[in-house]
Amino acid sequence: MIRRFVARLLLILGLAAPAYAQDERPTGYPRSANERSDKPVTLSAVYVADIRSNVSGGIARGTRYLDNLDLQVAVDADRLVGWHGARLFLYSIYDNGASLSGDLVGDAQGISNIETNVRAARLFEAWVEQDVGRNASIKLGLYNLNSEFDTTQSGGLFLISSHGIGPDFSQSGRRGPSIFPVTALAVRGEMKLGEHWLGRVAVLDGVPGDPSHPKRTAIALSSRDGALVVGEVDYLEHGTKAAIGVWGYTARFDDIRSSDPAAPRRGNKGAYVFAEHRLVGSRADDAHGLAGWLRFGVADTRFNRIGRYLGGGLVHTGIAPDRPDDQIGVSFASAGFGDRYRRDQSGDGGVRDAHELVVEAVYNAVLTPWLSVQPDLQYVVNPGGDAQLDDAIVVGLRVKIGR
């Protein structure tokens, strides 16, 4: 089934894209730096350190040190060896595995986006991308779907995981989708659909890595794992991005209620929509000023504990003439738990509220091109939906070294 889908995708892109030389994607909205470069080879090393303290509420008071090391190599194969329209990308990561959400706060959304719970060094991405004409491309390999799907520029300022990818999507599947910190083998097709429109679809292994060996980089394809199929259509213009996406797994899943004796069923799916817009800026192509975004997503509550999500925020870039790259922002992330999950937890003696809300305020001071510091404050209402936990207050500092 997967092979037939990939073959059809390649055929459609090959027939639909005219054979011109240069890439012509919609412009005016920043794309991931690992996808296009003016150099034959681009190297990147970035170390991120979080010192975070839960000072009130949650499971327990305490402090944790979390870190993440990113090492990237991006190759423009056309410039390097004359392989026309091809790019290669390697990305490895290391994380110390310290737990903030699990040990101290008890939240469901992941208030640090570098928390992994497992100390490990992994190959995170390894793919080749080939242009098909000037309007389309194919990407194949270990792939982080969140590098292109369900992603905003403004949300990247915040430390909570929900503003990287919505929790309705990130907590789906048997081990989550192919995102940080474990990715899966995938094929992704992308095509320009008009002056400002871009469409993409991806087919990924339904279970990233090897759950029985969480520290390993592994590709373990199995018919039981099935596939994750994701599609998204974007509208991109200067300072604006609007998108709608759908996703679904081909495998069968057990009902989220542990007491439900029903046989595993298909239908684990969801959808999301978001819009991001620069609200105040001096020029149409100026990244400075005030930007905002809003995202809404849903997931099937028969299989997932988070059935709906609403999040958004505001980010101001260039707060003073002498601080053109500094950013300040405020955001909210509200995750709604499904009725089945809540009833199941209540049956086990736990009492679950309907929502968890995280409000975050952050300031990012760019001290040099290779050093930034980021004080952060988060207020967590109903951590994990557990009515027995008091609201939590988390303060901390993120330091980022490298470029």
C-alpha positions as CSV (number, residue, x, y, z in Angstrom):
1,M,0.0,0.0,0.0
2,I,2.7,2.4,1.0
3,R,4.8,1.6,-2.1
4,R,1.8,2.2,-4.4
5,F,1.2,5.6,-2.7
6,V,4.8,6.7,-3.1
7,A,4.9,5.6,-6.8
8,R,1.7,7.6,-7.6
9,L,3.1,10.6,-5.7
10,L,6.3,10.5,-7.8
11,L,4.4,10.1,-11.0
12,I,2.0,13.0,-10.2
13,L,4.9,15.4,-9.3
14,G,6.9,14.3,-12.3
15,L,4.0,15.0,-14.7
16,A,2.8,18.2,-13.2
17,A,6.1,20.0,-12.8
18,P,7.5,21.7,-15.9
19,A,11.2,21.0,-16.5
20,Y,12.8,24.3,-15.6
21,A,16.1,24.8,-13.9
22,Q,15.6,26.9,-10.8
23,D,13.4,26.4,-7.8
24,E,10.4,28.8,-7.6
25,R,8.6,28.3,-4.3
26,P,6.3,31.0,-2.9
27,T,8.5,33.7,-1.4
28,G,8.1,36.2,1.5
29,Y,7.9,33.7,4.4
30,P,11.0,32.3,6.0
31,R,11.7,28.7,5.3
32,S,13.9,26.3,7.3
33,A,17.6,27.2,6.9
34,N,18.5,23.6,6.3
35,E,16.6,23.5,3.0
36,R,18.3,26.2,0.9
37,S,21.8,27.6,1.1
38,D,24.1,29.7,-1.1
39,K,27.1,27.6,0.0
40,P,28.0,24.1,-1.2
41,V,28.4,22.9,2.4
42,T,27.0,24.6,5.5
43,L,28.0,23.4,9.0
44,S,26.1,24.3,12.1
45,A,26.6,23.6,15.8
46,V,24.2,24.9,18.5
47,Y,24.2,24.1,22.3
48,V,21.1,25.0,24.3
49,A,20.9,24.8,28.1
50,D,17.8,25.2,30.2
51,I,17.8,25.9,34.0
52,R,14.2,25.6,35.0
53,S,12.6,25.7,38.5
54,N,9.1,24.7,39.6
55,V,8.6,27.2,42.4
56,S,5.0,26.5,43.2
57,G,2.4,23.8,42.7
58,G,2.6,20.7,40.4
59,I,4.1,17.5,41.7
60,A,7.1,18.9,43.6
61,R,9.3,22.0,43.9
62,G,12.7,21.7,42.4
63,T,15.2,22.6,39.7
64,R,16.4,20.8,36.6
65,Y,19.2,21.3,34.1
66,L,18.2,20.3,30.6
67,D,20.4,20.5,27.5
68,N,20.5,19.8,23.8
69,L,23.3,19.8,21.3
70,D,22.5,20.1,17.5
71,L,25.1,19.3,14.8
72,Q,24.0,19.9,11.2
73,V,25.6,19.4,7.8
74,A,23.7,20.8,4.8
75,V,25.0,20.0,1.3
76,D,24.0,21.7,-2.0
77,A,24.9,18.8,-4.3
78,D,24.4,20.9,-7.4
79,R,27.1,23.4,-6.3
80,L,29.4,20.7,-4.8
81,V,29.3,17.9,-7.4
82,G,27.0,19.0,-10.1
83,W,24.0,16.9,-9.0
84,H,21.3,19.2,-10.4
85,G,18.6,20.2,-8.0
86,A,19.7,18.0,-5.1
87,R,20.3,18.7,-1.4
88,L,21.5,16.4,1.4
89,F,21.1,17.0,5.1
90,L,22.5,15.3,8.2
91,Y,21.4,16.3,11.7
92,S,22.5,14.7,15.0
93,I,21.4,15.6,18.5
94,Y,22.3,14.9,22.1
95,D,20.1,15.4,25.1
96,N,20.8,14.8,28.8
97,G,17.4,13.3,29.5
98,A,16.6,15.3,32.6
99,S,12.8,15.5,33.3
100,L,11.0,18.7,34.2
101,S,7.4,17.8,33.3
102,G,7.5,14.2,34.5
103,D,9.3,14.8,37.8
104,L,8.2,18.3,39.0
105,V,5.3,19.9,37.1
106,G,3.1,17.0,35.9
107,D,1.9,18.9,32.8
108,A,0.8,17.1,29.7
109,Q,2.1,19.5,27.0
110,G,5.8,19.5,27.7
111,I,6.8,22.9,29.1
112,S,10.4,22.4,27.8
113,N,10.8,21.6,24.2
114,I,14.1,20.0,24.7
115,E,12.9,17.5,27.4
116,T,13.4,13.9,26.2
117,N,13.4,11.7,29.4
118,V,16.2,9.6,27.9
119,R,19.9,10.5,27.8
120,A,21.0,9.8,24.3
121,A,22.9,10.8,21.2
122,R,20.9,10.2,18.0
123,L,21.0,10.7,14.3
124,F,17.9,12.9,14.0
125,E,17.6,13.6,10.3
126,A,19.3,12.2,7.2
127,W,17.6,12.9,3.9
128,V,18.1,13.8,0.3
129,E,15.8,16.2,-1.5
130,Q,15.5,16.3,-5.3
131,D,13.8,19.1,-7.2
132,V,11.3,17.9,-9.9
133,G,11.2,20.7,-12.4
134,R,10.9,24.2,-10.8
135,N,7.7,23.8,-8.9
136,A,8.1,20.6,-7.0
137,S,10.5,18.4,-4.9
138,I,10.7,15.0,-3.4
139,K,12.5,14.3,0.0
140,L,13.4,10.8,1.2
141,G,15.1,9.7,4.4
142,L,15.0,10.2,8.2
143,Y,12.7,13.2,8.4
144,N,11.4,15.5,11.1
145,L,7.9,16.3,9.8
146,N,7.7,19.3,12.1
147,S,10.4,21.0,10.1
148,E,7.7,21.7,7.4
149,F,4.3,20.6,8.8
150,D,2.4,22.4,11.5
151,T,5.1,25.0,12.2
152,T,5.1,28.8,12.7
153,Q,7.9,31.2,12.9
154,S,6.6,33.1,15.9
155,G,5.9,30.0,18.0
156,G,9.6,29.1,17.8
157,L,10.4,31.8,20.4
158,F,8.6,29.9,23.2
159,L,9.9,27.1,25.3
160,I,6.7,25.0,25.6
161,S,6.5,22.2,23.1
162,S,2.9,23.0,22.0
163,H,4.0,26.1,20.0
164,G,6.4,23.9,18.0
165,I,3.7,21.4,17.1
166,G,0.3,21.1,18.5
167,P,-0.2,18.5,21.3
168,D,-3.2,17.1,19.5
169,F,-0.8,15.9,16.8
170,S,2.5,15.4,18.8
171,Q,0.9,13.0,21.3
172,S,-0.8,10.8,18.6
173,G,0.4,7.3,17.6
174,R,2.1,4.6,19.6
175,R,5.3,6.7,20.1
176,G,4.3,10.0,18.7
177,P,4.8,11.0,15.1
178,S,8.2,11.6,13.5
179,I,9.3,14.6,15.5
180,F,11.9,15.5,18.1
181,P,13.6,13.6,19.5
182,V,13.0,10.4,17.4
183,T,12.3,10.4,13.7
184,A,11.2,7.8,11.1
185,L,11.9,6.9,7.5
186,A,9.7,9.1,5.3
187,V,9.0,10.3,1.8
188,R,7.7,13.8,1.3
189,G,6.4,15.5,-1.8
190,E,6.0,19.3,-2.2
191,M,4.5,21.4,-5.0
192,K,3.9,25.0,-5.7
193,L,0.2,25.4,-6.4
194,G,0.0,29.0,-7.3
195,E,1.7,32.4,-6.7
196,H,1.2,32.1,-2.9
197,W,0.1,28.5,-2.4
198,L,2.2,25.5,-1.5
199,G,1.1,21.9,-0.9
200,R,2.9,19.0,0.6
201,V,2.2,15.4,1.6
202,A,4.3,12.9,3.5
203,V,4.1,9.2,4.2
204,L,6.1,8.1,7.3
205,D,6.7,5.0,9.3
206,G,3.9,4.8,11.8
207,V,6.3,4.1,14.8
208,P,9.5,6.1,14.9
209,G,12.7,4.3,16.0
210,D,12.6,1.2,18.2
211,P,10.4,1.6,21.3
212,S,12.2,-1.3,23.0
213,H,15.6,0.5,22.6
214,P,14.8,4.2,23.1
215,K,18.4,5.3,23.0
216,R,19.1,3.9,19.6
217,T,18.8,5.4,16.1
218,A,16.8,2.7,14.4
219,I,14.7,2.1,11.3
220,A,12.4,-0.8,12.0
221,L,9.6,-1.1,9.3
222,S,6.7,-3.4,10.1
223,S,3.3,-4.0,8.6
224,R,1.9,-3.8,12.2
225,D,3.3,-0.3,12.6
226,G,1.5,0.9,9.5
227,A,2.1,4.4,8.2
228,L,1.4,8.0,9.1
229,V,0.0,10.0,6.2
230,V,0.1,13.8,6.5
231,G,-1.0,16.6,4.1
232,E,-0.9,20.3,4.4
233,V,-1.7,23.3,2.2
234,D,-0.1,26.7,3.0
235,Y,-0.9,30.2,1.9
236,L,2.4,32.2,2.0
237,E,2.8,36.0,1.5
238,H,5.0,38.7,3.0
239,G,4.6,38.3,6.8
240,T,1.6,35.9,6.5
241,K,1.2,32.2,6.7
242,A,-2.1,30.3,6.8
243,A,-2.3,26.5,6.7
244,I,-4.7,23.6,7.0
245,G,-3.4,20.1,7.6
246,V,-4.8,16.6,8.1
247,W,-3.2,13.4,9.4
248,G,-4.0,9.8,9.9
249,Y,-2.5,6.4,10.8
250,T,-3.2,3.3,8.7
251,A,-2.6,0.9,11.7
252,R,-5.2,-0.3,14.2
253,F,-5.2,1.1,17.7
254,D,-6.6,0.0,21.0
255,D,-9.3,2.2,22.6
256,I,-7.8,4.7,25.1
257,R,-10.0,3.3,27.8
258,S,-8.1,0.4,29.4
259,S,-11.4,-1.2,30.4
260,D,-12.7,-1.3,26.8
261,P,-12.5,-4.9,25.4
262,A,-13.1,-3.9,21.8
263,A,-10.7,-5.1,19.2
264,P,-8.2,-2.6,17.8
265,R,-9.7,-0.3,15.3
266,R,-8.6,2.0,12.5
267,G,-9.4,5.7,12.3
268,N,-6.7,7.4,14.4
269,K,-6.8,10.8,12.7
270,G,-6.9,14.5,13.2
271,A,-6.7,18.0,11.6
272,Y,-5.4,21.4,12.4
273,V,-5.5,25.0,11.1
274,F,-3.5,28.0,11.9
275,A,-2.8,31.6,10.8
276,E,0.3,33.7,11.5
277,H,0.5,37.4,10.5
278,R,2.8,40.3,11.0
279,L,0.5,42.9,12.6
280,V,2.9,45.8,12.8
281,G,5.9,46.3,10.6
282,S,7.7,49.1,8.9
283,R,7.9,47.4,5.5
284,A,6.2,44.5,3.8
285,D,9.5,42.6,3.8
286,D,10.6,43.6,7.3
287,A,10.7,40.9,9.9
288,H,10.7,43.5,12.7
289,G,7.5,44.6,14.5
290,L,4.6,42.8,16.1
291,A,3.5,39.3,14.8
292,G,0.8,37.0,16.1
293,W,-0.6,33.6,15.5
294,L,-3.5,31.4,16.4
295,R,-3.8,27.6,16.0
296,F,-6.6,25.1,16.5
297,G,-6.4,21.3,16.2
298,V,-8.4,18.2,16.9
299,A,-7.7,14.5,17.3
300,D,-9.8,11.4,17.6
301,T,-10.6,10.9,21.3
302,R,-11.1,7.2,20.9
303,F,-7.4,6.8,20.7
304,N,-5.8,10.0,22.0
305,R,-6.0,11.7,25.4
306,I,-5.9,15.2,24.0
307,G,-8.8,15.7,21.7
308,R,-8.7,19.5,21.0
309,Y,-6.2,22.3,21.3
310,L,-6.2,26.0,21.0
311,G,-3.0,28.1,21.2
312,G,-1.5,31.4,20.0
313,G,0.5,34.4,21.0
314,L,2.2,37.7,20.2
315,V,5.9,38.3,19.5
316,H,7.6,41.7,19.1
317,T,10.9,41.7,17.3
318,G,13.3,44.7,17.6
319,I,12.1,46.3,20.7
320,A,14.6,49.2,20.6
321,P,16.8,50.7,17.9
322,D,19.9,49.4,19.6
323,R,18.3,45.9,20.1
324,P,17.1,45.0,16.6
325,D,17.1,41.3,17.1
326,D,15.7,41.0,20.6
327,Q,12.3,39.5,21.0
328,I,9.6,39.6,23.6
329,G,6.5,37.5,23.6
330,V,3.4,36.2,25.4
331,S,1.4,33.1,24.6
332,F,-1.2,30.6,25.7
333,A,-1.7,26.9,25.1
334,S,-4.9,25.2,26.1
335,A,-5.2,21.4,25.7
336,G,-8.6,19.7,26.1
337,F,-8.7,16.1,27.3
338,G,-11.2,13.7,25.7
339,D,-14.1,12.3,27.7
340,R,-13.0,8.7,27.3
341,Y,-9.6,9.5,28.7
342,R,-11.1,11.4,31.7
343,R,-13.6,8.6,32.5
344,D,-10.8,6.0,32.3
345,Q,-8.6,8.0,34.6
346,S,-11.5,8.6,37.0
347,G,-12.1,4.9,37.1
348,D,-8.5,4.3,38.2
349,G,-8.9,6.7,41.1
350,G,-7.7,9.9,39.4
351,V,-9.8,13.0,38.9
352,R,-9.2,14.8,35.6
353,D,-10.2,18.3,34.7
354,A,-11.2,19.0,31.1
355,H,-8.3,21.3,30.2
356,E,-4.7,22.2,30.9
357,L,-3.7,25.8,30.2
358,V,-0.2,27.1,30.0
359,V,0.5,30.9,29.8
360,E,4.1,31.9,29.0
361,A,6.0,35.1,28.9
362,V,9.5,35.2,27.4
363,Y,12.3,37.6,26.4
364,N,15.1,36.7,24.1
365,A,18.2,38.9,24.3
366,V,20.6,38.4,21.4
367,L,24.0,39.4,22.8
368,T,26.1,38.3,19.8
369,P,25.5,36.4,16.6
370,W,26.4,33.2,18.5
371,L,25.0,33.9,22.0
372,S,21.5,34.6,23.3
373,V,19.9,34.4,26.8
374,Q,16.2,33.9,27.3
375,P,14.5,34.4,30.7
376,D,11.1,32.7,30.8
377,L,8.0,32.5,33.0
378,Q,5.2,29.9,32.7
379,Y,2.0,29.5,34.7
380,V,0.4,26.1,34.4
381,V,-3.3,25.8,35.2
382,N,-4.5,22.2,36.0
383,P,-1.2,20.4,35.3
384,G,-2.0,17.2,33.4
385,G,-5.7,17.8,34.0
386,D,-5.1,16.4,37.5
387,A,-7.4,18.1,39.9
388,Q,-5.2,17.0,42.8
389,L,-2.3,19.1,41.6
390,D,-2.1,22.8,42.3
391,D,-1.4,25.3,39.5
392,A,2.3,25.5,38.9
393,I,4.7,28.4,38.4
394,V,7.9,27.6,36.5
395,V,10.7,30.1,36.0
396,G,13.9,29.6,34.2
397,L,16.7,30.7,31.8
398,R,17.7,29.4,28.4
399,V,21.2,30.0,27.0
400,K,21.9,29.3,23.4
401,I,25.4,29.1,22.1
402,G,26.3,28.6,18.4
403,R,24.8,29.4,15.0
